[in-house]
Amino acid sequence: MEDGRNRLCCLLRLFLDSHSGFDRSLLDGYLDLFWVMMNKSSDKMEKVVFVLDRAMRNPKTLRYRDFYAKKAGSEDDAAPL
């Protein structure tokens, strides 16, 4: 049993290290994602319901224009040839 916990701790550390730029205040979301990835549920729909429920509770909206707006300093803003 101890080896299983050590393995999960190691995998969690690798997972978090691979997402090192995340905001620590959003840690619960990353832990939820790790749980979904690692849980060997016999009912795949349980995972889908969990992920969709979590996503729908996020109040942030990304507007089309915001997504495609040019950012200052991008390659498109360079001087014409």
PDB file as gemmi writes it, atoms N, CA and C in Angstrom:
CRYST1    1.000    1.000    1.000  90.00  90.00  90.00 P 1                      
ATOM      1  N   MET A   1       0.819  -1.194   0.000  1.00  0.00           N  
ATOM      2  CA  MET A   1       0.000   0.000   0.000  1.00  0.00           C  
ATOM      3  C   MET A   1       0.862   1.256   0.000  1.00  0.00           C  
ATOM      4  N   GLU A   2       1.945   1.212   0.764  1.00  0.00           N  
ATOM      5  CA  GLU A   2       2.848   2.363   0.839  1.00  0.00           C  
ATOM      6  C   GLU A   2       3.459   2.680  -0.525  1.00  0.00           C  
ATOM      7  N   ASP A   3       3.815   1.629  -1.292  1.00  0.00           N  
ATOM      8  CA  ASP A   3       4.385   1.844  -2.622  1.00  0.00           C  
ATOM      9  C   ASP A   3       3.390   2.539  -3.535  1.00  0.00           C  
ATOM     10  N   GLY A   4       2.111   2.199  -3.419  1.00  0.00           N  
ATOM     11  CA  GLY A   4       1.071   2.826  -4.231  1.00  0.00           C  
ATOM     12  C   GLY A   4       0.937   4.309  -3.937  1.00  0.00           C  
ATOM     13  N   ARG A   5       1.005   4.661  -2.651  1.00  0.00           N  
ATOM     14  CA  ARG A   5       0.921   6.078  -2.270  1.00  0.00           C  
ATOM     15  C   ARG A   5       2.156   6.838  -2.722  1.00  0.00           C  
ATOM     16  N   ASN A   6       3.332   6.215  -2.591  1.00  0.00           N  
ATOM     17  CA  ASN A   6       4.557   6.864  -3.051  1.00  0.00           C  
ATOM     18  C   ASN A   6       4.515   7.099  -4.553  1.00  0.00           C  
ATOM     19  N   ARG A   7       3.980   6.120  -5.274  1.00  0.00           N  
ATOM     20  CA  ARG A   7       3.881   6.246  -6.729  1.00  0.00           C  
ATOM     21  C   ARG A   7       2.934   7.390  -7.100  1.00  0.00           C  
ATOM     22  N   LEU A   8       1.780   7.474  -6.407  1.00  0.00           N  
ATOM     23  CA  LEU A   8       0.840   8.560  -6.685  1.00  0.00           C  
ATOM     24  C   LEU A   8       1.440   9.926  -6.347  1.00  0.00           C  
ATOM     25  N   CYS A   9       2.159  10.005  -5.250  1.00  0.00           N  
ATOM     26  CA  CYS A   9       2.816  11.265  -4.884  1.00  0.00           C  
ATOM     27  C   CYS A   9       3.836  11.670  -5.940  1.00  0.00           C  
ATOM     28  N   CYS A  10       4.588  10.692  -6.419  1.00  0.00           N  
ATOM     29  CA  CYS A  10       5.579  10.956  -7.469  1.00  0.00           C  
ATOM     30  C   CYS A  10       4.885  11.432  -8.746  1.00  0.00           C  
ATOM     31  N   LEU A  11       3.800  10.763  -9.134  1.00  0.00           N  
ATOM     32  CA  LEU A  11       3.069  11.159 -10.339  1.00  0.00           C  
ATOM     33  C   LEU A  11       2.442  12.547 -10.182  1.00  0.00           C  
ATOM     34  N   LEU A  12       1.916  12.841  -8.998  1.00  0.00           N  
ATOM     35  CA  LEU A  12       1.350  14.161  -8.752  1.00  0.00           C  
ATOM     36  C   LEU A  12       2.424  15.229  -8.855  1.00  0.00           C  
ATOM     37  N   ARG A  13       3.568  14.950  -8.298  1.00  0.00           N  
ATOM     38  CA  ARG A  13       4.665  15.927  -8.386  1.00  0.00           C  
ATOM     39  C   ARG A  13       5.087  16.152  -9.833  1.00  0.00           C  
ATOM     40  N   LEU A  14       5.197  15.085 -10.615  1.00  0.00           N  
ATOM     41  CA  LEU A  14       5.524  15.228 -12.034  1.00  0.00           C  
ATOM     42  C   LEU A  14       4.461  16.037 -12.769  1.00  0.00           C  
ATOM     43  N   PHE A  15       3.201  15.761 -12.452  1.00  0.00           N  
ATOM     44  CA  PHE A  15       2.096  16.483 -13.074  1.00  0.00           C  
ATOM     45  C   PHE A  15       2.165  17.972 -12.752  1.00  0.00           C  
ATOM     46  N   LEU A  16       2.341  18.300 -11.469  1.00  0.00           N  
ATOM     47  CA  LEU A  16       2.406  19.712 -11.074  1.00  0.00           C  
ATOM     48  C   LEU A  16       3.659  20.389 -11.608  1.00  0.00           C  
ATOM     49  N   ASP A  17       4.781  19.672 -11.655  1.00  0.00           N  
ATOM     50  CA  ASP A  17       6.008  20.252 -12.202  1.00  0.00           C  
ATOM     51  C   ASP A  17       5.869  20.544 -13.692  1.00  0.00           C  
ATOM     52  N   SER A  18       5.087  19.727 -14.398  1.00  0.00           N  
ATOM     53  CA  SER A  18       4.912  19.962 -15.831  1.00  0.00           C  
ATOM     54  C   SER A  18       3.979  21.147 -16.089  1.00  0.00           C  
ATOM     55  N   HIS A  19       3.293  21.623 -15.065  1.00  0.00           N  
ATOM     56  CA  HIS A  19       2.433  22.799 -15.159  1.00  0.00           C  
ATOM     57  C   HIS A  19       2.937  23.863 -14.180  1.00  0.00           C  
ATOM     58  N   SER A  20       4.223  24.112 -14.197  1.00  0.00           N  
ATOM     59  CA  SER A  20       4.849  24.956 -13.180  1.00  0.00           C  
ATOM     60  C   SER A  20       4.398  26.413 -13.223  1.00  0.00           C  
ATOM     61  N   GLY A  21       3.832  26.870 -14.318  1.00  0.00           N  
ATOM     62  CA  GLY A  21       3.426  28.261 -14.409  1.00  0.00           C  
ATOM     63  C   GLY A  21       2.025  28.533 -13.899  1.00  0.00           C  
ATOM     64  N   PHE A  22       1.370  27.532 -13.317  1.00  0.00           N  
ATOM     65  CA  PHE A  22      -0.016  27.750 -12.896  1.00  0.00           C  
ATOM     66  C   PHE A  22      -0.100  28.603 -11.644  1.00  0.00           C  
ATOM     67  N   ASP A  23      -1.214  29.272 -11.518  1.00  0.00           N  
ATOM     68  CA  ASP A  23      -1.492  30.115 -10.358  1.00  0.00           C  
ATOM     69  C   ASP A  23      -1.822  29.209  -9.171  1.00  0.00           C  
ATOM     70  N   ARG A  24      -1.090  29.331  -8.103  1.00  0.00           N  
ATOM     71  CA  ARG A  24      -1.271  28.455  -6.938  1.00  0.00           C  
ATOM     72  C   ARG A  24      -2.668  28.576  -6.325  1.00  0.00           C  
ATOM     73  N   SER A  25      -3.340  29.695  -6.564  1.00  0.00           N  
ATOM     74  CA  SER A  25      -4.699  29.826  -6.037  1.00  0.00           C  
ATOM     75  C   SER A  25      -5.679  28.918  -6.785  1.00  0.00           C  
ATOM     76  N   LEU A  26      -5.259  28.374  -7.923  1.00  0.00           N  
ATOM     77  CA  LEU A  26      -6.097  27.468  -8.714  1.00  0.00           C  
ATOM     78  C   LEU A  26      -5.710  26.005  -8.507  1.00  0.00           C  
ATOM     79  N   LEU A  27      -5.014  25.721  -7.419  1.00  0.00           N  
ATOM     80  CA  LEU A  27      -4.519  24.374  -7.153  1.00  0.00           C  
ATOM     81  C   LEU A  27      -5.638  23.334  -7.135  1.00  0.00           C  
ATOM     82  N   ASP A  28      -6.799  23.692  -6.598  1.00  0.00           N  
ATOM     83  CA  ASP A  28      -7.892  22.722  -6.519  1.00  0.00           C  
ATOM     84  C   ASP A  28      -8.316  22.230  -7.897  1.00  0.00           C  
ATOM     85  N   GLY A  29      -8.277  23.079  -8.895  1.00  0.00           N  
ATOM     86  CA  GLY A  29      -8.614  22.662 -10.255  1.00  0.00           C  
ATOM     87  C   GLY A  29      -7.612  21.674 -10.824  1.00  0.00           C  
ATOM     88  N   TYR A  30      -6.327  21.898 -10.550  1.00  0.00           N  
ATOM     89  CA  TYR A  30      -5.293  20.969 -11.018  1.00  0.00           C  
ATOM     90  C   TYR A  30      -5.395  19.626 -10.298  1.00  0.00           C  
ATOM     91  N   LEU A  31      -5.727  19.671  -9.016  1.00  0.00           N  
ATOM     92  CA  LEU A  31      -5.905  18.412  -8.280  1.00  0.00           C  
ATOM     93  C   LEU A  31      -7.123  17.642  -8.793  1.00  0.00           C  
ATOM     94  N   ASP A  32      -8.183  18.373  -9.146  1.00  0.00           N  
ATOM     95  CA  ASP A  32      -9.352  17.716  -9.740  1.00  0.00           C  
ATOM     96  C   ASP A  32      -8.991  17.063 -11.069  1.00  0.00           C  
ATOM     97  N   LEU A  33      -8.221  17.760 -11.890  1.00  0.00           N  
ATOM     98  CA  LEU A  33      -7.799  17.206 -13.178  1.00  0.00           C  
ATOM     99  C   LEU A  33      -6.944  15.967 -12.974  1.00  0.00           C  
ATOM    100  N   PHE A  34      -6.045  16.012 -12.015  1.00  0.00           N  
ATOM    101  CA  PHE A  34      -5.206  14.850 -11.711  1.00  0.00           C  
ATOM    102  C   PHE A  34      -6.075  13.682 -11.261  1.00  0.00           C  
ATOM    103  N   TRP A  35      -7.079  13.954 -10.434  1.00  0.00           N  
ATOM    104  CA  TRP A  35      -7.986  12.895  -9.980  1.00  0.00           C  
ATOM    105  C   TRP A  35      -8.700  12.256 -11.159  1.00  0.00           C  
ATOM    106  N   VAL A  36      -9.171  13.070 -12.095  1.00  0.00           N  
ATOM    107  CA  VAL A  36      -9.868  12.535 -13.266  1.00  0.00           C  
ATOM    108  C   VAL A  36      -8.932  11.660 -14.088  1.00  0.00           C  
ATOM    109  N   MET A  37      -7.706  12.103 -14.245  1.00  0.00           N  
ATOM    110  CA  MET A  37      -6.742  11.334 -15.045  1.00  0.00           C  
ATOM    111  C   MET A  37      -6.380  10.016 -14.374  1.00  0.00           C  
ATOM    112  N   MET A  38      -6.241  10.013 -13.062  1.00  0.00           N  
ATOM    113  CA  MET A  38      -5.725   8.845 -12.360  1.00  0.00           C  
ATOM    114  C   MET A  38      -6.806   7.887 -11.869  1.00  0.00           C  
ATOM    115  N   ASN A  39      -8.037   8.343 -11.744  1.00  0.00           N  
ATOM    116  CA  ASN A  39      -9.105   7.501 -11.222  1.00  0.00           C  
ATOM    117  C   ASN A  39      -9.511   6.465 -12.268  1.00  0.00           C  
ATOM    118  N   LYS A  40      -9.455   5.200 -11.906  1.00  0.00           N  
ATOM    119  CA  LYS A  40      -9.839   4.128 -12.809  1.00  0.00           C  
ATOM    120  C   LYS A  40     -11.293   3.761 -12.556  1.00  0.00           C  
ATOM    121  N   SER A  41     -12.158   4.676 -12.877  1.00  0.00           N  
ATOM    122  CA  SER A  41     -13.585   4.479 -12.662  1.00  0.00           C  
ATOM    123  C   SER A  41     -14.127   3.503 -13.702  1.00  0.00           C  
ATOM    124  N   SER A  42     -15.003   2.624 -13.261  1.00  0.00           N  
ATOM    125  CA  SER A  42     -15.629   1.701 -14.205  1.00  0.00           C  
ATOM    126  C   SER A  42     -16.684   2.427 -15.035  1.00  0.00           C  
ATOM    127  N   ASP A  43     -17.161   3.551 -14.533  1.00  0.00           N  
ATOM    128  CA  ASP A  43     -18.170   4.332 -15.239  1.00  0.00           C  
ATOM    129  C   ASP A  43     -17.519   5.598 -15.799  1.00  0.00           C  
ATOM    130  N   LYS A  44     -17.208   5.591 -17.083  1.00  0.00           N  
ATOM    131  CA  LYS A  44     -16.554   6.740 -17.727  1.00  0.00           C  
ATOM    132  C   LYS A  44     -17.446   7.976 -17.703  1.00  0.00           C  
ATOM    133  N   MET A  45     -18.757   7.761 -17.714  1.00  0.00           N  
ATOM    134  CA  MET A  45     -19.673   8.901 -17.694  1.00  0.00           C  
ATOM    135  C   MET A  45     -19.579   9.663 -16.376  1.00  0.00           C  
ATOM    136  N   GLU A  46     -19.190   8.991 -15.302  1.00  0.00           N  
ATOM    137  CA  GLU A  46     -18.993   9.673 -14.020  1.00  0.00           C  
ATOM    138  C   GLU A  46     -17.902  10.734 -14.166  1.00  0.00           C  
ATOM    139  N   LYS A  47     -16.835  10.396 -14.871  1.00  0.00           N  
ATOM    140  CA  LYS A  47     -15.759  11.357 -15.107  1.00  0.00           C  
ATOM    141  C   LYS A  47     -16.248  12.514 -15.964  1.00  0.00           C  
ATOM    142  N   VAL A  48     -16.996  12.207 -17.010  1.00  0.00           N  
ATOM    143  CA  VAL A  48     -17.502  13.250 -17.901  1.00  0.00           C  
ATOM    144  C   VAL A  48     -18.403  14.213 -17.138  1.00  0.00           C  
ATOM    145  N   VAL A  49     -19.290  13.683 -16.325  1.00  0.00           N  
ATOM    146  CA  VAL A  49     -20.191  14.522 -15.524  1.00  0.00           C  
ATOM    147  C   VAL A  49     -19.384  15.401 -14.572  1.00  0.00           C  
ATOM    148  N   PHE A  50     -18.369  14.837 -13.944  1.00  0.00           N  
ATOM    149  CA  PHE A  50     -17.540  15.594 -13.012  1.00  0.00           C  
ATOM    150  C   PHE A  50     -16.840  16.751 -13.725  1.00  0.00           C  
ATOM    151  N   VAL A  51     -16.226  16.467 -14.877  1.00  0.00           N  
ATOM    152  CA  VAL A  51     -15.483  17.495 -15.614  1.00  0.00           C  
ATOM    153  C   VAL A  51     -16.438  18.581 -16.120  1.00  0.00           C  
ATOM    154  N   LEU A  52     -17.560  18.187 -16.687  1.00  0.00           N  
ATOM    155  CA  LEU A  52     -18.504  19.181 -17.190  1.00  0.00           C  
ATOM    156  C   LEU A  52     -19.094  20.017 -16.064  1.00  0.00           C  
ATOM    157  N   ASP A  53     -19.396  19.392 -14.935  1.00  0.00           N  
ATOM    158  CA  ASP A  53     -19.918  20.144 -13.798  1.00  0.00           C  
ATOM    159  C   ASP A  53     -18.894  21.164 -13.321  1.00  0.00           C  
ATOM    160  N   ARG A  54     -17.652  20.740 -13.243  1.00  0.00           N  
ATOM    161  CA  ARG A  54     -16.572  21.647 -12.814  1.00  0.00           C  
ATOM    162  C   ARG A  54     -16.409  22.803 -13.798  1.00  0.00           C  
ATOM    163  N   ALA A  55     -16.463  22.505 -15.085  1.00  0.00           N  
ATOM    164  CA  ALA A  55     -16.305  23.541 -16.107  1.00  0.00           C  
ATOM    165  C   ALA A  55     -17.473  24.527 -16.092  1.00  0.00           C  
ATOM    166  N   MET A  56     -18.669  24.035 -15.873  1.00  0.00           N  
ATOM    167  CA  MET A  56     -19.842  24.910 -15.896  1.00  0.00           C  
ATOM    168  C   MET A  56     -19.907  25.819 -14.666  1.00  0.00           C  
ATOM    169  N   ARG A  57     -19.205  25.457 -13.607  1.00  0.00           N  
ATOM    170  CA  ARG A  57     -19.176  26.313 -12.415  1.00  0.00           C  
ATOM    171  C   ARG A  57     -18.187  27.462 -12.569  1.00  0.00           C  
ATOM    172  N   ASN A  58     -17.400  27.462 -13.634  1.00  0.00           N  
ATOM    173  CA  ASN A  58     -16.425  28.523 -13.869  1.00  0.00           C  
ATOM    174  C   ASN A  58     -17.145  29.722 -14.493  1.00  0.00           C  
ATOM    175  N   PRO A  59     -17.214  30.843 -13.798  1.00  0.00           N  
ATOM    176  CA  PRO A  59     -17.999  31.976 -14.289  1.00  0.00           C  
ATOM    177  C   PRO A  59     -17.319  32.793 -15.388  1.00  0.00           C  
ATOM    178  N   LYS A  60     -16.090  32.499 -15.730  1.00  0.00           N  
ATOM    179  CA  LYS A  60     -15.357  33.299 -16.707  1.00  0.00           C  
ATOM    180  C   LYS A  60     -15.846  32.991 -18.122  1.00  0.00           C  
ATOM    181  N   THR A  61     -15.918  34.048 -18.924  1.00  0.00           N  
ATOM    182  CA  THR A  61     -16.339  33.907 -20.309  1.00  0.00           C  
ATOM    183  C   THR A  61     -15.251  34.477 -21.204  1.00  0.00           C  
ATOM    184  N   LEU A  62     -14.889  33.749 -22.220  1.00  0.00           N  
ATOM    185  CA  LEU A  62     -13.919  34.235 -23.191  1.00  0.00           C  
ATOM    186  C   LEU A  62     -14.685  34.671 -24.424  1.00  0.00           C  
ATOM    187  N   ARG A  63     -14.643  35.937 -24.710  1.00  0.00           N  
ATOM    188  CA  ARG A  63     -15.351  36.481 -25.860  1.00  0.00           C  
ATOM    189  C   ARG A  63     -14.554  36.241 -27.132  1.00  0.00           C  
ATOM    190  N   TYR A  64     -15.269  36.057 -28.219  1.00  0.00           N  
ATOM    191  CA  TYR A  64     -14.661  35.799 -29.524  1.00  0.00           C  
ATOM    192  C   TYR A  64     -13.651  36.886 -29.875  1.00  0.00           C  
ATOM    193  N   ARG A  65     -14.045  38.140 -29.725  1.00  0.00           N  
ATOM    194  CA  ARG A  65     -13.155  39.251 -30.080  1.00  0.00           C  
ATOM    195  C   ARG A  65     -11.932  39.301 -29.179  1.00  0.00           C  
ATOM    196  N   ASP A  66     -12.095  38.961 -27.922  1.00  0.00           N  
ATOM    197  CA  ASP A  66     -10.951  38.946 -27.009  1.00  0.00           C  
ATOM    198  C   ASP A  66      -9.963  37.864 -27.409  1.00  0.00           C  
ATOM    199  N   PHE A  67     -10.470  36.721 -27.830  1.00  0.00           N  
ATOM    200  CA  PHE A  67      -9.603  35.604 -28.212  1.00  0.00           C  
ATOM    201  C   PHE A  67      -8.789  35.940 -29.451  1.00  0.00           C  
ATOM    202  N   TYR A  68      -9.415  36.597 -30.416  1.00  0.00           N  
ATOM    203  CA  TYR A  68      -8.747  36.879 -31.683  1.00  0.00           C  
ATOM    204  C   TYR A  68      -8.156  38.280 -31.770  1.00  0.00           C  
ATOM    205  N   ALA A  69      -8.232  39.048 -30.703  1.00  0.00           N  
ATOM    206  CA  ALA A  69      -7.654  40.391 -30.706  1.00  0.00           C  
ATOM    207  C   ALA A  69      -6.139  40.301 -30.817  1.00  0.00           C  
ATOM    208  N   LYS A  70      -5.562  41.223 -31.584  1.00  0.00           N  
ATOM    209  CA  LYS A  70      -4.102  41.240 -31.735  1.00  0.00           C  
ATOM    210  C   LYS A  70      -3.488  41.746 -30.444  1.00  0.00           C  
ATOM    211  N   LYS A  71      -2.438  41.088 -30.044  1.00  0.00           N  
ATOM    212  CA  LYS A  71      -1.729  41.500 -28.830  1.00  0.00           C  
ATOM    213  C   LYS A  71      -0.616  42.468 -29.220  1.00  0.00           C  
ATOM    214  N   ALA A  72      -0.383  43.453 -28.386  1.00  0.00           N  
ATOM    215  CA  ALA A  72       0.693  44.404 -28.630  1.00  0.00           C  
ATOM    216  C   ALA A  72       2.020  43.673 -28.618  1.00  0.00           C  
ATOM    217  N   GLY A  73       2.861  44.004 -29.582  1.00  0.00           N  
ATOM    218  CA  GLY A  73       4.176  43.380 -29.650  1.00  0.00           C  
ATOM    219  C   GLY A  73       4.189  42.062 -30.399  1.00  0.00           C  
ATOM    220  N   SER A  74       3.084  41.709 -31.037  1.00  0.00           N  
ATOM    221  CA  SER A  74       3.075  40.458 -31.794  1.00  0.00           C  
ATOM    222  C   SER A  74       3.797  40.647 -33.110  1.00  0.00           C  
ATOM    223  N   GLU A  75       4.024  39.565 -33.823  1.00  0.00           N  
ATOM    224  CA  GLU A  75       4.731  39.628 -35.103  1.00  0.00           C  
ATOM    225  C   GLU A  75       3.986  40.488 -36.104  1.00  0.00           C  
ATOM    226  N   ASP A  76       2.666  40.538 -36.044  1.00  0.00           N  
ATOM    227  CA  ASP A  76       1.870  41.324 -36.977  1.00  0.00           C  
ATOM    228  C   ASP A  76       2.092  42.806 -36.807  1.00  0.00           C  
ATOM    229  N   ASP A  77       2.582  43.236 -35.650  1.00  0.00           N  
ATOM    230  CA  ASP A  77       2.806  44.650 -35.384  1.00  0.00           C  
ATOM    231  C   ASP A  77       4.184  45.107 -35.857  1.00  0.00           C  
ATOM    232  N   ALA A  78       4.961  44.180 -36.375  1.00  0.00           N  
ATOM    233  CA  ALA A  78       6.307  44.527 -36.829  1.00  0.00           C  
ATOM    234  C   ALA A  78       6.219  45.466 -38.024  1.00  0.00           C  
ATOM    235  N   ALA A  79       7.305  46.169 -38.287  1.00  0.00           N  
ATOM    236  CA  ALA A  79       7.359  47.127 -39.404  1.00  0.00           C  
ATOM    237  C   ALA A  79       7.177  46.388 -40.730  1.00  0.00           C  
ATOM    238  N   PRO A  80       6.452  47.006 -41.677  1.00  0.00           N  
ATOM    239  CA  PRO A  80       6.231  46.356 -42.982  1.00  0.00           C  
ATOM    240  C   PRO A  80       7.541  46.198 -43.738  1.00  0.00           C  
ATOM    241  N   LEU A  81       7.604  45.175 -44.578  1.00  0.00           N  
ATOM    242  CA  LEU A  81       8.820  44.912 -45.377  1.00  0.00           C  
ATOM    243  C   LEU A  81       8.923  45.800 -46.557  1.00  0.00           C  
TER     244      LEU A  81                                                      
END                                                                             
